[in-house]
Amino acid sequence: MVYGVVLFILIYSNKSKVALLKFTGYKLLNNISDSGKAFLIILVADILLGYHSEFGWHAFAEIIMEHYGFEVDEAVITIFIAIFPVAIDIFVKLWLFKFLPRLSPNVAIILRKMQRH
């Protein structure tokens, strides 16, 4: 909770640096070709949400629980793995099919073509 408040204060007080960071991110993303953007979207989605990502989420949950001093409970980790990646997948698909065509129509066309094959 304290980290969240501190992060909010830092972001609020350094608006110029946040704007510079956003500008740099947009500049980097705009210099990547549409095929490269589609590749990065698929790569990140498969790493975080693919069928093989269960072990990564399990390790991530254990590391976080141990770091904050919680007892590692397999039932809690199983519920986390069953819910959290699915929620992220839903938001990614919503973004891909609702908002991405407005931002970059060519990337959306490439992703639709890839789904057919």
GUTORLUM-702888 format. One record per residue: residue number from 1; x, y, z of N, C-alpha, C in turn. Coordinates in Angstrom, 1 decimal. Example, Ala and Ser with C-alpha at 12.3 -4.5 7.8 and 13.67 -1.06 7.14 Angstrom:
{nr:1; npx:13.2; npy:-5.7; npz:7.8; capx:12.3; capy:-4.5; capz:7.8; cpx:13.2; cpy:-3.3; cpz:7.8}
{nr:2; npx:12.8; npy:-2.2; npz:7.1; capx:13.7; capy:-1.1; capz:7.1; cpx:12.9; cpy:0.0; cpz:7.9}
***
This chain:
{nr:1; npx:0.8; npy:-1.2; npz:0.0; capx:0.0; capy:0.0; capz:0.0; cpx:0.9; cpy:1.3; cpz:0.0}
{nr:2; npx:1.9; npy:1.2; npz:0.8; capx:2.8; capy:2.4; capz:0.9; cpx:3.5; cpy:2.6; cpz:-0.4}
{nr:3; npx:3.9; npy:1.5; npz:-1.1; capx:4.6; capy:1.6; capz:-2.3; cpx:3.7; cpy:2.3; cpz:-3.4}
{nr:4; npx:2.4; npy:1.9; npz:-3.4; capx:1.5; capy:2.5; capz:-4.3; cpx:1.3; cpy:4.0; cpz:-4.1}
{nr:5; npx:1.2; npy:4.4; npz:-2.8; capx:1.1; capy:5.8; capz:-2.5; cpx:2.3; cpy:6.6; cpz:-2.9}
{nr:6; npx:3.5; npy:6.0; npz:-2.6; capx:4.8; capy:6.7; capz:-3.0; cpx:4.9; cpy:6.8; cpz:-4.6}
{nr:7; npx:4.5; npy:5.7; npz:-5.3; capx:4.5; capy:5.7; capz:-6.7; cpx:3.6; cpy:6.8; cpz:-7.3}
{nr:8; npx:2.4; npy:6.9; npz:-6.7; capx:1.4; capy:7.9; capz:-7.1; cpx:2.0; cpy:9.3; cpz:-6.9}
{nr:9; npx:2.6; npy:9.5; npz:-5.8; capx:3.2; capy:10.9; capz:-5.5; cpx:4.4; cpy:11.2; cpz:-6.4}
{nr:10; npx:5.2; npy:10.2; npz:-6.7; capx:6.3; capy:10.4; capz:-7.7; cpx:5.8; cpy:10.7; cpz:-9.1}
{nr:11; npx:4.8; npy:10.0; npz:-9.5; capx:4.2; capy:10.3; capz:-10.8; cpx:3.5; cpy:11.6; cpz:-10.9}
{nr:12; npx:2.8; npy:11.9; npz:-9.8; capx:2.1; capy:13.2; capz:-9.8; cpx:3.1; cpy:14.4; cpz:-9.7}
{nr:13; npx:4.2; npy:14.3; npz:-9.0; capx:5.1; capy:15.4; capz:-8.9; cpx:6.1; cpy:15.5; cpz:-10.0}
{nr:14; npx:6.2; npy:14.5; npz:-10.9; capx:7.2; capy:14.5; capz:-12.0; cpx:6.5; cpy:14.3; cpz:-13.3}
{nr:15; npx:5.5; npy:15.2; npz:-13.6; capx:4.7; capy:15.1; capz:-14.8; cpx:5.5; cpy:15.2; cpz:-16.0}
{nr:16; npx:6.5; npy:16.1; npz:-16.0; capx:7.4; capy:16.3; capz:-17.2; cpx:8.2; cpy:15.1; cpz:-17.5}
{nr:17; npx:8.7; npy:14.4; npz:-16.5; capx:9.4; capy:13.1; capz:-16.8; cpx:8.5; cpy:12.0; cpz:-17.2}
{nr:18; npx:7.3; npy:11.9; npz:-16.7; capx:6.4; capy:10.9; capz:-17.2; cpx:6.0; cpy:11.2; cpz:-18.6}
{nr:19; npx:5.8; npy:12.5; npz:-19.0; capx:5.5; capy:12.9; capz:-20.4; cpx:6.6; cpy:12.5; cpz:-21.3}
{nr:20; npx:7.9; npy:12.7; npz:-20.8; capx:9.0; capy:12.4; capz:-21.7; cpx:9.1; cpy:10.8; cpz:-21.8}
{nr:21; npx:8.8; npy:10.1; npz:-20.8; capx:8.9; capy:8.6; capz:-20.9; cpx:7.8; cpy:8.1; cpz:-21.8}
{nr:22; npx:6.6; npy:8.7; npz:-21.8; capx:5.5; capy:8.3; capz:-22.7; cpx:5.9; cpy:8.7; cpz:-24.1}
{nr:23; npx:6.5; npy:9.8; npz:-24.3; capx:6.9; capy:10.3; capz:-25.7; cpx:7.9; cpy:9.3; cpz:-26.2}
{nr:24; npx:8.9; npy:8.9; npz:-25.4; capx:9.9; capy:8.0; capz:-25.9; cpx:9.3; cpy:6.6; cpz:-26.2}
{nr:25; npx:8.4; npy:6.2; npz:-25.4; capx:7.7; capy:4.9; capz:-25.7; cpx:6.9; cpy:4.9; cpz:-27.0}
{nr:26; npx:6.2; npy:6.0; npz:-27.2; capx:5.4; capy:6.2; capz:-28.4; cpx:6.4; cpy:6.2; cpz:-29.6}
{nr:27; npx:7.5; npy:6.9; npz:-29.5; capx:8.4; capy:7.1; capz:-30.6; cpx:9.0; cpy:5.7; cpz:-30.9}
{nr:28; npx:9.4; npy:4.9; npz:-29.9; capx:9.9; capy:3.6; capz:-30.2; cpx:8.9; cpy:2.7; cpz:-30.9}
{nr:29; npx:7.7; npy:2.7; npz:-30.4; capx:6.6; capy:1.9; capz:-31.0; cpx:6.3; cpy:2.3; cpz:-32.4}
{nr:30; npx:6.3; npy:3.6; npz:-32.7; capx:6.0; capy:4.1; capz:-34.0; cpx:7.1; cpy:3.8; cpz:-35.0}
{nr:31; npx:8.3; npy:3.5; npz:-34.6; capx:9.4; capy:3.2; capz:-35.5; cpx:9.5; cpy:1.7; cpz:-35.8}
{nr:32; npx:8.7; npy:0.9; npz:-35.2; capx:8.6; capy:-0.5; capz:-35.5; cpx:7.6; cpy:-0.8; cpz:-36.6}
{nr:33; npx:8.0; npy:-1.7; npz:-37.5; capx:7.0; capy:-1.9; capz:-38.6; cpx:5.8; cpy:-2.6; cpz:-38.1}
{nr:34; npx:4.7; npy:-2.6; npz:-38.9; capx:3.5; capy:-3.2; capz:-38.5; cpx:3.6; cpy:-4.7; cpz:-38.2}
{nr:35; npx:4.5; npy:-5.4; npz:-39.0; capx:4.7; capy:-6.8; capz:-38.8; cpx:5.5; cpy:-7.0; cpz:-37.5}
{nr:36; npx:6.4; npy:-6.1; npz:-37.2; capx:7.1; capy:-6.2; capz:-35.9; cpx:6.2; cpy:-6.0; cpz:-34.7}
{nr:37; npx:5.3; npy:-5.0; npz:-34.8; capx:4.3; capy:-4.8; capz:-33.8; cpx:3.4; cpy:-6.0; cpz:-33.5}
{nr:38; npx:2.9; npy:-6.6; npz:-34.6; capx:2.1; capy:-7.9; capz:-34.5; cpx:2.9; cpy:-9.0; cpz:-33.8}
{nr:39; npx:4.2; npy:-9.1; npz:-34.2; capx:5.1; capy:-10.1; capz:-33.6; cpx:5.2; cpy:-9.9; cpz:-32.1}
{nr:40; npx:5.5; npy:-8.7; npz:-31.7; capx:5.7; capy:-8.4; capz:-30.3; cpx:4.4; cpy:-8.6; cpz:-29.5}
{nr:41; npx:3.2; npy:-8.3; npz:-30.1; capx:2.0; capy:-8.5; capz:-29.4; cpx:1.8; cpy:-10.0; cpz:-29.2}
{nr:42; npx:2.0; npy:-10.8; npz:-30.2; capx:1.8; capy:-12.3; capz:-30.1; cpx:2.9; cpy:-12.8; cpz:-29.1}
{nr:43; npx:4.1; npy:-12.4; npz:-29.2; capx:5.2; capy:-12.9; capz:-28.3; cpx:4.8; cpy:-12.6; cpz:-26.8}
{nr:44; npx:4.5; npy:-11.4; npz:-26.5; capx:4.1; capy:-11.1; capz:-25.1; cpx:2.9; cpy:-11.8; cpz:-24.7}
{nr:45; npx:1.9; npy:-11.9; npz:-25.5; capx:0.7; capy:-12.6; capz:-25.1; cpx:0.9; cpy:-14.1; cpz:-24.9}
{nr:46; npx:1.8; npy:-14.7; npz:-25.8; capx:2.1; capy:-16.1; capz:-25.6; cpx:2.9; cpy:-16.4; cpz:-24.3}
{nr:47; npx:3.8; npy:-15.5; npz:-24.0; capx:4.7; capy:-15.7; capz:-22.8; cpx:3.8; cpy:-15.5; cpz:-21.6}
{nr:48; npx:3.0; npy:-14.5; npz:-21.5; capx:2.2; capy:-14.3; capz:-20.3; cpx:0.9; cpy:-15.1; cpz:-20.2}
{nr:49; npx:0.3; npy:-15.5; npz:-21.4; capx:-1.0; capy:-16.1; capz:-21.4; cpx:-1.1; cpy:-17.4; cpz:-22.1}
{nr:50; npx:0.0; npy:-17.9; npz:-22.6; capx:0.0; capy:-19.2; capz:-23.3; cpx:-0.2; cpy:-20.4; cpz:-22.4}
{nr:51; npx:-0.4; npy:-21.5; npz:-23.0; capx:-0.6; capy:-22.8; capz:-22.3; cpx:0.6; cpy:-23.1; cpz:-21.4}
{nr:52; npx:1.8; npy:-22.7; npz:-21.8; capx:3.0; capy:-23.1; capz:-21.1; cpx:3.3; cpy:-22.1; cpz:-20.0}
{nr:53; npx:2.5; npy:-21.1; npz:-19.8; capx:2.8; capy:-20.0; capz:-18.8; cpx:2.4; cpy:-20.3; cpz:-17.4}
{nr:54; npx:1.8; npy:-21.5; npz:-17.2; capx:1.3; capy:-21.8; capz:-15.8; cpx:2.5; cpy:-21.9; cpz:-14.8}
{nr:55; npx:3.6; npy:-22.5; npz:-15.3; capx:4.8; capy:-22.6; capz:-14.4; cpx:5.4; cpy:-21.3; cpz:-14.0}
{nr:56; npx:5.4; npy:-20.4; npz:-15.0; capx:5.9; capy:-19.0; capz:-14.7; cpx:5.0; cpy:-18.3; cpz:-13.7}
{nr:57; npx:3.7; npy:-18.4; npz:-13.9; capx:2.8; capy:-17.7; capz:-13.0; cpx:2.9; cpy:-18.3; cpz:-11.6}
{nr:58; npx:3.1; npy:-19.6; npz:-11.5; capx:3.3; capy:-20.3; capz:-10.2; cpx:4.5; cpy:-19.8; cpz:-9.5}
{nr:59; npx:5.6; npy:-19.8; npz:-10.3; capx:6.9; capy:-19.3; capz:-9.7; cpx:6.8; cpy:-17.8; cpz:-9.3}
{nr:60; npx:6.1; npy:-17.0; npz:-10.1; capx:5.9; capy:-15.6; capz:-9.8; cpx:5.1; cpy:-15.4; cpz:-8.5}
{nr:61; npx:4.0; npy:-16.2; npz:-8.4; capx:3.2; capy:-16.1; capz:-7.2; cpx:4.0; cpy:-16.5; cpz:-5.9}
{nr:62; npx:4.8; npy:-17.6; npz:-6.0; capx:5.5; capy:-18.0; capz:-4.9; cpx:6.6; cpy:-17.0; cpz:-4.5}
{nr:63; npx:7.3; npy:-16.4; npz:-5.5; capx:8.3; capy:-15.4; capz:-5.2; cpx:7.7; cpy:-14.2; cpz:-4.5}
{nr:64; npx:6.5; npy:-13.7; npz:-5.0; capx:5.9; capy:-12.5; capz:-4.4; cpx:5.4; cpy:-12.9; cpz:-3.0}
{nr:65; npx:4.8; npy:-14.0; npz:-2.8; capx:4.3; capy:-14.4; capz:-1.4; cpx:5.5; cpy:-14.5; cpz:-0.4}
{nr:66; npx:6.6; npy:-15.1; npz:-0.9; capx:7.7; capy:-15.3; capz:0.0; cpx:8.4; cpy:-13.9; cpz:0.3}
{nr:67; npx:8.4; npy:-13.1; npz:-0.7; capx:9.0; capy:-11.8; capz:-0.5; cpx:8.3; cpy:-10.9; cpz:0.5}
{nr:68; npx:7.0; npy:-11.0; npz:0.5; capx:6.2; capy:-10.2; capz:1.5; cpx:5.9; cpy:-11.0; cpz:2.8}
{nr:69; npx:6.5; npy:-12.1; npz:2.9; capx:6.4; capy:-12.9; capz:4.2; cpx:5.2; cpy:-13.7; cpz:4.4}
{nr:70; npx:4.4; npy:-13.9; npz:3.3; capx:3.2; capy:-14.8; capz:3.5; cpx:3.6; cpy:-16.2; cpz:3.3}
{nr:71; npx:2.9; npy:-17.1; npz:4.0; capx:3.1; capy:-18.5; capz:3.9; cpx:2.6; cpy:-18.9; cpz:2.5}
{nr:72; npx:3.4; npy:-19.7; npz:1.8; capx:3.0; capy:-20.2; capz:0.4; cpx:1.9; cpy:-21.2; cpz:0.6}
{nr:73; npx:0.7; npy:-20.9; npz:0.1; capx:-0.5; capy:-21.8; capz:0.1; cpx:-0.8; cpy:-22.2; cpz:-1.3}
{nr:74; npx:-0.7; npy:-23.5; npz:-1.6; capx:-0.9; capy:-24.0; capz:-3.0; cpx:-2.3; cpy:-23.7; cpz:-3.5}
{nr:75; npx:-3.3; npy:-23.7; npz:-2.6; capx:-4.7; capy:-23.4; capz:-3.0; cpx:-4.8; cpy:-22.0; cpz:-3.5}
{nr:76; npx:-4.2; npy:-21.0; npz:-2.8; capx:-4.3; capy:-19.6; capz:-3.2; cpx:-3.6; cpy:-19.4; cpz:-4.5}
{nr:77; npx:-2.4; npy:-20.1; npz:-4.7; capx:-1.7; capy:-20.0; capz:-5.9; cpx:-2.5; cpy:-20.5; cpz:-7.1}
{nr:78; npx:-3.1; npy:-21.7; npz:-6.9; capx:-4.0; capy:-22.3; capz:-7.9; cpx:-5.1; cpy:-21.4; cpz:-8.3}
{nr:79; npx:-5.8; npy:-20.8; npz:-7.3; capx:-6.9; capy:-19.9; capz:-7.6; cpx:-6.3; cpy:-18.6; cpz:-8.4}
{nr:80; npx:-5.2; npy:-18.1; npz:-8.0; capx:-4.6; capy:-17.0; capz:-8.6; cpx:-4.3; cpy:-17.3; cpz:-10.1}
{nr:81; npx:-3.7; npy:-18.5; npz:-10.3; capx:-3.3; capy:-18.9; capz:-11.7; cpx:-4.6; cpy:-19.2; cpz:-12.5}
{nr:82; npx:-5.7; npy:-19.6; npz:-11.9; capx:-6.9; capy:-19.8; capz:-12.6; cpx:-7.6; cpy:-18.5; cpz:-13.0}
{nr:83; npx:-7.5; npy:-17.5; npz:-12.2; capx:-8.2; capy:-16.3; capz:-12.5; cpx:-7.4; cpy:-15.2; cpz:-13.2}
{nr:84; npx:-6.2; npy:-14.9; npz:-12.7; capx:-5.5; capy:-13.7; capz:-13.1; cpx:-5.1; cpy:-13.7; cpz:-14.6}
{nr:85; npx:-4.5; npy:-14.8; npz:-15.1; capx:-4.1; capy:-14.8; capz:-16.5; cpx:-5.3; cpy:-14.8; cpz:-17.4}
{nr:86; npx:-6.5; npy:-15.3; npz:-17.0; capx:-7.7; capy:-15.3; capz:-17.8; cpx:-8.2; cpy:-13.8; cpz:-17.9}
{nr:87; npx:-8.1; npy:-13.1; npz:-16.8; capx:-8.6; capy:-11.7; capz:-16.8; cpx:-7.7; cpy:-10.9; cpz:-17.7}
{nr:88; npx:-6.4; npy:-11.1; npz:-17.6; capx:-5.4; capy:-10.4; capz:-18.5; cpx:-5.7; cpy:-10.7; cpz:-20.0}
{nr:89; npx:-6.0; npy:-12.0; npz:-20.2; capx:-6.3; capy:-12.4; capz:-21.6; cpx:-7.6; cpy:-11.7; cpz:-22.1}
{nr:90; npx:-8.6; npy:-11.6; npz:-21.3; capx:-9.8; capy:-10.9; capz:-21.7; cpx:-9.5; cpy:-9.4; cpz:-22.0}
{nr:91; npx:-8.7; npy:-8.8; npz:-21.2; capx:-8.4; capy:-7.4; capz:-21.5; cpx:-7.5; cpy:-7.2; cpz:-22.7}
{nr:92; npx:-6.6; npy:-8.1; npz:-23.0; capx:-5.8; capy:-8.1; capz:-24.2; cpx:-6.6; cpy:-8.3; cpz:-25.4}
{nr:93; npx:-7.5; npy:-9.2; npz:-25.4; capx:-8.4; capy:-9.4; capz:-26.5; cpx:-9.3; cpy:-8.3; cpz:-26.8}
{nr:94; npx:-9.8; npy:-7.7; npz:-25.7; capx:-10.7; capy:-6.5; capz:-25.9; cpx:-9.9; cpy:-5.4; cpz:-26.5}
{nr:95; npx:-8.6; npy:-5.2; npz:-26.0; capx:-7.8; capy:-4.1; capz:-26.6; cpx:-7.5; cpy:-4.4; cpz:-28.1}
{nr:96; npx:-7.2; npy:-5.7; npz:-28.4; capx:-6.8; capy:-6.1; capz:-29.7; cpx:-7.9; cpy:-5.8; cpz:-30.7}
{nr:97; npx:-9.1; npy:-6.2; npz:-30.3; capx:-10.2; capy:-6.2; capz:-31.3; cpx:-11.1; cpy:-4.9; cpz:-31.3}
{nr:98; npx:-10.9; npy:-4.1; npz:-30.2; capx:-11.8; capy:-2.9; capz:-30.1; cpx:-10.9; cpy:-1.6; cpz:-30.3}
{nr:99; npx:-9.8; npy:-1.6; npz:-29.7; capx:-9.0; capy:-0.3; capz:-29.7; cpx:-7.8; cpy:-0.3; cpz:-30.6}
{nr:100; npx:-7.2; npy:-1.5; npz:-30.9; capx:-6.1; capy:-1.6; capz:-31.8; cpx:-6.4; cpy:-1.1; cpz:-33.2}
{nr:101; npx:-7.5; npy:-1.5; npz:-33.8; capx:-7.8; capy:-1.0; capz:-35.2; cpx:-7.8; cpy:0.5; cpz:-35.3}
{nr:102; npx:-8.2; npy:1.2; npz:-34.3; capx:-8.1; capy:2.6; capz:-34.3; cpx:-6.7; cpy:3.2; cpz:-34.3}
{nr:103; npx:-5.9; npy:2.5; npz:-33.5; capx:-4.5; capy:3.0; capz:-33.4; cpx:-3.6; cpy:2.6; cpz:-34.6}
{nr:104; npx:-3.7; npy:1.4; npz:-35.0; capx:-2.9; capy:0.9; capz:-36.1; cpx:-3.7; cpy:-0.1; cpz:-36.9}
{nr:105; npx:-4.4; npy:0.3; npz:-37.9; capx:-5.2; capy:-0.6; capz:-38.7; cpx:-4.5; cpy:-1.8; cpz:-39.4}
{nr:106; npx:-3.2; npy:-1.5; npz:-39.8; capx:-2.5; capy:-2.6; capz:-40.5; cpx:-2.1; cpy:-3.7; cpz:-39.5}
{nr:107; npx:-1.8; npy:-3.4; npz:-38.3; capx:-1.5; capy:-4.4; capz:-37.3; cpx:-2.7; cpy:-5.3; cpz:-37.0}
{nr:108; npx:-3.9; npy:-4.7; npz:-36.9; capx:-5.1; capy:-5.4; capz:-36.7; cpx:-5.4; cpy:-6.4; cpz:-37.9}
{nr:109; npx:-5.1; npy:-5.9; npz:-39.1; capx:-5.3; capy:-6.8; capz:-40.3; cpx:-4.4; cpy:-7.9; cpz:-40.3}
{nr:110; npx:-3.1; npy:-7.7; npz:-39.9; capx:-2.1; capy:-8.8; capz:-39.8; cpx:-2.6; cpy:-9.8; cpz:-38.8}
{nr:111; npx:-3.0; npy:-9.4; npz:-37.6; capx:-3.4; capy:-10.3; capz:-36.6; cpx:-4.7; cpy:-11.1; cpz:-37.0}
{nr:112; npx:-5.6; npy:-10.5; npz:-37.7; capx:-6.8; capy:-11.2; capz:-38.2; cpx:-6.4; cpy:-12.3; cpz:-39.2}
{nr:113; npx:-5.5; npy:-12.0; npz:-40.1; capx:-5.0; capy:-12.9; capz:-41.1; cpx:-4.3; cpy:-14.1; cpz:-40.4}
{nr:114; npx:-3.5; npy:-13.8; npz:-39.3; capx:-2.8; capy:-14.9; capz:-38.6; cpx:-3.8; cpy:-15.8; cpz:-37.9}
{nr:115; npx:-4.9; npy:-15.3; npz:-37.5; capx:-5.9; capy:-16.1; capz:-36.8; cpx:-6.5; cpy:-17.1; cpz:-37.7}
{nr:116; npx:-6.7; npy:-16.8; npz:-39.0; capx:-7.3; capy:-17.7; capz:-39.9; cpx:-6.4; cpy:-18.9; cpz:-40.2}
{nr:117; npx:-5.1; npy:-18.8; npz:-40.0; capx:-4.2; capy:-19.9; capz:-40.3; cpx:-3.8; cpy:-20.7; cpz:-39.1}
***
